[in-house]
Amino acid sequence: MEIGERVERLKAFRLALGLSQTQMAEILGVTQSNVSKMEAGRDVKLGVLQQLVEAKGGRLTLHAEFDDRELVLPL
């Protein structure tokens, strides 16, 4: 996946949660500028995503897909 696709997915994820960059920043304890930088192409750590998902009442899981099976990995 190219960096542009990752950026669009992160922004789409934030929007799907109904959050502005400012709201996301408040949840993560960072500045809005940092959220903007994340959406501008820097890699996002799983811990950041986990914190965001949990703050919205969800649970983050990691799935590994293979040709013959799918594994759910604990975070």
N, C-alpha and C positions, 0 to 999 in steps of 0.2 A: 504494500500500500504506500502510495506517495504521500509526502508531507501535506500537500494540499487536501487530500482526502481525510487525513487525520484531523486537520484543523476544522474542516466542515463537520465531521462527526462529533467533535467535542462541542462545537457551537450548537449543533442540532440536539445533542444530549441536554445541554443546559436549557435550551428553549423548550424541549419536551417536558422538562421538569417545571416549566413556567417561571424560570428565574432570569432576572437581569444580571448583568455582570456584577453590579454592585451587591445584589443579594447573594450571589454565589461567593463573592469575596468575603462577605460577612460570615457566612457559614464556614468558610475555610480559614478564617482568621488572617486573611491577606488583604492587600489593597486591590481595588478595581483594576489598577494598572497591571498587577501581576496576573489577574484573570485574562486581561487583554493579551498579555505576552504569551500565556498558555495557548490561547486561541490563535495566536499568530504563528504557531508552529513548534514551540518547544515541547519536548516530550512531557507527558503528564504521568506522574507516578501512580501506581495502583492505590496507594494509601490516600492520596488526594481524592481519587474517585470514590473510594470506600467511605471516606468521611462525608463527602457530598451526598452519596446515596443514603447513608444512615441518617443524616440530618433531615432528609425528606421522608424518613420512615421506611426505607427499603433495606435490602440486604444485597450486597454485591457478591456475585459468584464468578468464578473463572472457569470457562469450559475449554477443553482441548479437543478438537475434532480430528479424527483419523478416518481413513477409508472404511474401517470395519467397526469403529466404536467412538463413543464420546465419553470423556472423563470430566468430572467436576472436581476442580482443585480447590482445596480450602485456602482462604486468605488469612 
